Amino acid sequence: MSSCGCGVRSACQPGSKAGMMLPLALVLLVSSIAAVAGAQAQGGSTRHEVVLITEAGFRRPAELSVAINPANPENVVVVSLAGGPPEGPGTTNFAYVSEDGGRSWTTVTQPNPDRRTQGDDAVTFDARGLAFRSYISFEGIGVDRPTTAWNGIFVSRSDDGGMSWGDPVPVVDHINTVEPFEDKPWIVTDNVEGSPHQGNVYVAWTRFDVYGSADPSDSTQILFSRSVDGGESFSVPHRISDSGGDAVDSDDTVEGAVPSVGPDGEVYVAWAGPRGIVFDRSLDGGWTFGEDRVIGPNPGGWDIPLPGMVRHNGMPVTGVDLSSGKDRGTIYVNWIDERNGDADVFVIASRDGGERWGDPVRVNDDPLEKGRAQLFTWMAVDPADGALNVVFLDRRATEENAQGVTLARSTDGGRNFRNIPIDQKPFTCPESVFYGDYLAVAAFDGRVVAAWPHCLESGELVLSAALFRF
């Protein structure tokens, strides 16, 4: 599913390692200073550290998200899908917690007594330092007349920086059915001081009438829900897309809804589908939304399989500048498309609340039309300094189907980017490995944490992070 974590397009293959807590010393630290072409255009340090978050053999983690605690920036949380052994707690979610800015990590499991498949993890912090994690949870999808079926979206909260999590709260939960199917949620909190909706929690996602159906009567829509009580409960989901897409889980399916909050509490969200990149907004704290507007084409669509990565998407990510700088309030949408003949990373900006949009800016700075792809983009806008930070897999300097990792950074409102190669050895993954659908990056006050899965030579999947201070 582009998204359903353990996927139907590519099944999860859990390993065999069990356990509720891994030691703090689960760390490999490598220091590097990256030489960057074009660094003169933007200036700033390129020094970074690369840290291994999970060891080899750790249940094939994928689909990760990262957040920095604004109340304590040394506290960083990564969440991901990972599979558990049959005799253990079942396929579950994991949190990886750092109290030293990402240099060392503790692994925390979330029990899964119902043994539902879980995935599509996302994490965010509110201004008070409470962490919120969203994910899907399902059983029976893709099975003809399953004996057990349920699916839904859940949010759990941590009041101690990710070291423990409360009971999951349903945003929506369908018992004894997988129709409709809820997929690829993303979560954000309103952290803006003075916002009339400060503290609200927002979740947006895709609903499939019937997941994977080619029947033209089956469709997808973008749905939305909010919590006004700190994640204790969520409003009844409502549709925010004016027109939908098919249910095939490909280019004409509407997906990639990542909500973001503006400086006056506005809620912005964009997604991809048959009309291109579509944008909508709410001016009343997510209670109602306006008319959809197409803000740009998406040549080649968002479903972009590539040699060596048969499952890959270029879905959009939405972010807003909440800093006190000159670009405060600017809305950014980041995605991948093939308008230049190969997969490139783009960012488009609106500086008037989404009324008008500029031309897309190509983020990766390798030569045009060279057939070298960039994959799995993700973006974070630093709420303190307004800088855009975009992470993606990068094939510009690799052989065959291998990829490295690049961080691109803009300090001028997304008008120009400099590309910083991250000290990750180029890697390939066997087709049997579920790589997931997205990477992760978070930024706060010049701290940037980028995280990604990568395969070792053994084919095992691990998670790493790059730590920057700008």
C-alpha positions in Angstrom: 0.0 0.0 0.0 2.1 2.9 -0.4 2.0 2.9 3.1 0.5 0.3 5.1 3.6 -0.5 7.0 4.0 -4.1 6.4 2.5 -3.5 3.1 0.5 -5.7 0.8 2.7 -4.8 -2.2 5.7 -6.2 -0.2 5.2 -8.3 2.8 7.1 -7.7 6.1 9.5 -10.4 7.0 10.1 -10.3 10.8 13.3 -11.6 12.3 13.6 -13.7 15.4 15.1 -11.4 18.1 12.9 -10.6 21.1 13.0 -8.4 24.1 11.3 -5.4 25.6 14.3 -3.1 26.1 17.8 -2.8 24.5 20.7 -1.3 26.3 21.7 2.3 26.0 25.0 1.4 24.5 23.4 0.3 21.2 25.5 2.9 19.3 28.1 3.2 16.6 29.4 6.7 16.3 31.3 7.8 13.3 32.6 11.4 12.9 33.0 12.9 9.4 33.5 16.2 7.7 31.8 16.2 4.4 33.2 18.3 1.5 30.3 19.8 -0.3 30.2 21.2 -3.8 28.3 24.5 -4.0 28.6 25.1 -0.2 29.7 28.7 -0.9 26.2 29.6 -2.0 24.6 29.1 1.4 27.6 28.8 3.8 27.5 27.1 7.2 29.0 24.0 8.6 28.8 20.6 7.0 30.2 18.7 10.0 28.1 15.8 11.0 28.1 12.5 13.0 26.6 9.3 11.7 25.1 7.1 14.4 23.7 3.5 14.2 20.4 3.4 15.9 19.7 -0.3 15.6 22.0 -3.3 15.4 22.0 -6.0 12.7 19.3 -8.7 13.3 16.9 -6.2 14.8 13.5 -7.3 13.2 14.0 -5.4 9.9 13.0 -1.9 11.0 11.5 0.5 8.4 9.1 3.4 8.0 10.6 5.7 10.5 9.9 9.2 11.8 11.9 11.5 14.0 11.1 14.4 16.3 13.1 16.7 18.5 11.6 17.8 21.8 11.3 21.6 21.8 11.2 21.7 25.6 14.4 19.7 25.8 16.3 19.5 22.4 18.7 16.9 23.7 15.6 14.6 23.8 15.1 13.0 20.3 12.6 10.2 19.5 12.6 8.0 16.4 9.7 5.6 15.8 9.5 2.8 13.3 7.8 -0.4 12.2 9.6 -3.6 13.1 8.5 -7.2 13.2 8.4 -9.4 16.3 8.8 -13.1 16.6 5.8 -15.4 16.6 6.3 -16.3 20.3 6.8 -12.6 21.2 4.5 -9.6 21.3 3.8 -9.8 17.6 4.5 -7.3 14.9 4.8 -4.0 16.7 6.0 -0.4 16.8 9.3 0.7 18.3 10.5 3.9 19.8 14.2 4.8 19.9 14.9 7.4 22.5 18.0 9.6 22.9 18.7 12.0 25.8 22.0 13.3 24.4 21.0 14.8 21.0 21.1 11.5 19.1 24.5 10.2 20.1 23.1 7.2 22.0 19.8 5.4 21.9 17.5 3.3 24.1 15.0 1.0 22.3 11.5 0.8 23.7 8.9 -1.7 22.5 5.1 -1.3 22.4 3.3 -4.5 23.3 0.8 -5.7 20.7 -1.5 -8.3 22.4 -4.0 -8.3 19.5 -1.1 -9.2 17.2 -2.4 -6.8 14.5 0.1 -5.8 11.9 1.2 -2.2 12.6 3.1 0.4 10.6 3.2 3.8 9.0 4.7 5.3 12.2 4.9 9.0 12.7 6.0 11.0 15.8 5.8 14.6 16.9 6.3 16.7 20.1 4.1 19.4 21.4 5.4 22.6 22.9 5.2 21.1 26.4 7.4 18.2 25.5 4.7 15.5 25.2 5.3 13.0 22.4 2.5 11.7 20.2 2.9 8.7 17.9 0.4 7.7 15.2 0.2 4.4 13.3 -2.1 2.1 11.5 -3.1 -1.3 12.9 -4.8 -4.0 10.9 -5.5 -7.6 10.2 -7.0 -9.5 7.2 -6.2 -7.0 4.4 -5.7 -8.6 1.0 -7.2 -11.9 2.2 -10.3 -13.3 0.6 -12.9 -13.6 3.4 -10.4 -13.5 6.3 -11.3 -15.2 9.5 -10.2 -12.2 11.5 -10.4 -8.6 10.2 -10.0 -5.1 11.7 -8.2 -2.0 10.9 -7.8 1.5 12.2 -5.5 4.4 13.1 -4.3 4.9 16.7 -2.3 7.6 18.6 -0.4 7.0 21.8 1.2 9.6 24.0 4.4 9.7 26.0 4.8 12.1 29.0 8.4 11.2 29.6 10.2 11.8 26.3 9.4 8.5 24.7 10.6 6.1 27.4 7.0 4.9 28.1 3.8 5.2 26.2 0.2 5.3 27.3 -2.6 3.1 25.9 -3.3 3.8 22.2 -6.3 6.0 21.5 -8.4 5.2 18.4 -8.7 7.9 15.8 -10.8 5.4 13.9 -11.2 1.7 14.4 -13.2 -0.7 12.2 -13.9 -4.0 14.0 -14.5 -7.2 12.0 -13.8 -5.6 8.6 -11.0 -4.1 6.5 -13.4 -2.1 4.4 -13.0 0.8 4.3 -9.2 0.7 4.9 -7.4 3.5 6.7 -3.9 4.1 5.5 -0.8 6.3 5.8 -1.7 8.7 8.6 0.6 11.6 9.6 0.4 13.6 12.8 1.3 17.2 13.9 0.6 19.4 16.9 -0.1 23.1 17.1 2.9 24.5 19.0 2.5 28.1 18.1 2.4 30.4 21.1 -0.7 32.6 20.9 -2.5 30.4 18.4 -6.2 30.0 19.3 -5.7 26.3 18.7 -2.4 25.8 20.5 -2.1 22.2 21.8 -4.5 20.7 19.2 -3.3 17.4 17.7 -4.1 16.8 14.0 -4.0 13.6 11.9 -4.6 13.3 8.1 -4.6 10.1 6.0 -6.0 8.2 3.0 -9.2 6.1 3.2 -9.6 3.2 0.6 -13.1 2.0 -0.1 -11.4 -1.4 -0.9 -7.7 -1.5 -0.7 -6.1 -2.4 -4.0 -9.3 -2.5 -5.9 -9.4 -1.8 -9.7 -13.1 -1.5 -9.7 -13.9 2.1 -10.9 -16.6 2.4 -8.3 -14.1 2.1 -5.5 -12.2 5.3 -4.6 -9.8 6.9 -2.1 -10.3 10.2 -0.2 -8.2 12.3 2.3 -9.6 12.2 5.8 -8.8 14.3 8.9 -9.4 14.2 12.6 -8.3 16.4 15.5 -7.9 16.2 19.3 -8.5 19.2 21.5 -7.7 17.4 24.8 -4.1 16.3 24.4 -4.7 13.1 22.5 -7.3 11.7 25.0 -9.9 11.6 22.3 -10.3 12.4 18.6 -13.1 14.0 16.6 -15.2 11.9 14.2 -13.1 11.7 11.0 -14.3 13.8 8.1 -13.4 14.0 4.4 -11.3 17.1 3.3 -10.6 16.1 -0.3 -13.2 17.5 -2.7 -12.4 14.9 -5.3 -10.7 11.6 -4.7 -8.7 9.0 -6.7 -8.8 5.3 -7.5 -8.2 2.6 -4.9 -5.3 0.8 -6.8 -2.6 2.3 -4.6 -0.7 3.9 -7.5 -0.4 7.2 -9.3 -4.2 7.9 -9.5 -4.7 7.2 -5.8 -4.8 10.2 -3.4 -2.0 9.8 -0.8 0.7 11.7 1.0 -1.4 13.9 3.4 1.1 15.4 5.9 -0.6 18.2 7.9 1.3 21.3 9.0 0.4 24.3 11.2 0.8 28.0 10.3 1.8 30.9 12.6 -1.9 31.8 13.3 -3.0 28.2 13.9 -3.9 27.6 10.2 -3.8 23.9 9.2 -2.3 23.1 5.8 -2.1 19.8 4.0 -1.1 18.7 0.5 -1.3 15.4 -1.2 -0.7 13.7 -4.6 -3.2 12.1 -7.0 -4.7 12.1 -10.5 -4.9 15.9 -10.5 -1.2 16.4 -9.5 -0.2 18.1 -6.2 -3.3 19.3 -4.4 -3.5 21.7 -1.4 -6.1 22.5 1.1 -6.3 24.6 4.3 -8.3 25.1 7.5 -8.6 28.5 9.2 -10.6 27.2 12.2 -8.3 24.6 13.8 -9.0 21.7 11.5 -12.8 21.8 11.9 -13.5 22.8 8.3 -11.4 23.0 5.2 -11.8 25.0 2.0 -11.8 24.1 -1.6 -8.9 21.9 -3.0 -6.6 23.7 -5.3 -4.0 22.1 -7.6 -0.7 23.8 -7.0 1.5 21.9 -9.5 1.7 19.0 -11.8 3.3 15.7 -10.8 4.9 14.3 -14.0 5.2 10.6 -13.8 3.0 10.3 -10.8 4.0 9.5 -7.2 4.4 5.8 -7.7 8.0 5.6 -9.1 9.5 2.1 -9.0 13.2 2.0 -9.8 15.7 -0.7 -10.5 16.8 -2.1 -7.2 13.9 -0.4 -5.4 10.7 -1.8 -6.9 8.6 0.0 -4.3 9.3 3.7 -4.2 7.1 6.8 -3.9 7.5 10.5 -4.3 4.6 11.6 -2.2 4.5 15.2 -0.9 5.5 16.6 2.5 4.1 19.9 3.8 5.9 22.3 6.2 5.6 25.9 7.4 8.1 28.5 8.5 7.2 29.4 12.1 10.3 31.4 12.8 10.5 35.1 13.4 12.5 35.6 10.2 11.5 37.3 6.9 9.9 34.1 5.5 7.7 33.5 8.5 4.4 31.9 7.4 5.8 30.6 4.1 4.2 27.2 3.2 6.5 24.6 1.6 5.6 21.4 -0.2 8.3 18.8 -1.0 8.0 15.8 -3.4 9.7 13.8 -6.1 8.7 13.6 -9.8 10.1 12.7 -13.2 9.7 15.9 -15.2 13.4 15.9 -16.1 13.4 12.3 -17.2 14.6 10.8 -13.9 13.4 11.1 -10.3 14.3 14.6 -8.9 13.4 16.3 -5.6 11.3 19.5 -5.7 10.1 22.2 -3.3 7.3 24.7 -4.0 6.5 27.7 -1.8 3.6 30.0 -1.1 4.2 33.2 0.8 0.6 34.3 1.1 -1.1 31.5 3.0 -1.6 29.2 0.0 -3.3 31.7 -2.3 -0.4 31.8 -4.8 2.5 29.4 -5.4 5.9 30.0 -7.0 7.6 27.7 -9.5 9.0 24.4 -8.2 12.7 24.6 -7.2 14.8 21.5 -8.0 16.5 20.6 -4.7 19.2 18.1 -5.9 22.0 19.8 -7.7 23.4 17.1 -9.8 23.4 17.6 -13.7 20.0 17.5 -15.3 18.7 14.5 -17.3 21.6 12.2 -16.4 19.4 9.3 -15.4 20.6 9.3 -11.7 17.6 9.1 -9.4 16.9 10.7 -6.0 14.5 8.7 -3.8 12.2 9.0 -0.7 12.4 12.7 0.1 11.4 14.1 3.5 11.4 17.7 4.7 11.6 19.5 8.1 11.3 23.3 8.5 13.2 24.5 11.5 10.7 26.5 13.7 13.5 28.6 15.2 15.5 29.7 12.2 13.2 28.9 9.3 15.8 26.8 7.4 14.5 24.0 5.1 16.1 20.6 5.6 15.4 17.9 3.0 16.8 14.4 3.2 16.7 11.9 0.3 18.4 8.8 -1.0 20.8 9.7 -3.8 22.2 7.8 -6.8 24.2 10.6 -8.4 27.6 9.2 -7.4 26.9 5.5 -6.9 27.3 2.4 -9.1 24.4 0.4 -10.5 21.4 0.4 -8.2 23.1 1.6 -5.0 22.2 4.8 -3.2 23.8 7.1 -0.7 22.1 9.7 1.5 22.0 13.5 1.0 20.8 16.4 3.1 19.8 19.5 1.2 19.5 22.8 3.1 18.0 26.2 2.3 18.4 29.3 4.4 16.8 31.7 2.0 13.2 30.5 2.0 13.6 27.6 -0.4 15.0 29.6 -3.3 18.3 27.9 -3.3 19.6 24.7 -1.8 23.1 23.3 -1.0 23.5 19.6 -1.0 25.5 17.9 1.8 26.5 14.3 1.2 26.0 12.3 4.4 28.7 9.8 5.4 26.7 6.7 4.5 28.4 4.0 2.5 26.3 3.4 -0.7 24.0 0.4 -0.2 21.6 -1.9 -2.0 18.8 -4.0 -0.6 17.5 -7.4 -1.7 14.0 -7.2 -3.2 12.8 -9.5 -0.4 13.5 -6.7 2.1 10.6 -4.4 3.0 12.4 -1.0 2.8 9.3 1.1 3.6 8.0 4.3 2.1 9.8 7.2 3.7 12.9 8.6 5.5 12.9 11.0 8.4 14.3 14.4 9.3 13.6 16.8 12.2 15.1 20.3 12.9 15.1 22.6 15.9 17.2 25.7 16.5 20.0 24.7 14.1 20.0 21.0 15.2 19.1 18.7 12.4 18.6 14.9 12.8 18.1 12.9 9.6 17.4 9.2 9.8 17.0 6.4 7.2 17.0 2.6 6.9 19.9 1.0 5.0 20.9 -2.6 4.2 24.2 -4.1 5.3 26.2 -6.4 3.0 24.3 -9.3 4.6 21.0 -7.8 3.4 19.9 -7.0 6.9 18.1 -3.7 7.4 19.3 -1.2 10.1 18.5 2.4 11.0 21.0 5.2 11.1 20.9 8.9 11.8 23.1 11.9 10.9 23.4 14.7 13.5 24.1 18.2 12.3 24.5 21.5 14.2 24.2 24.6 12.0 
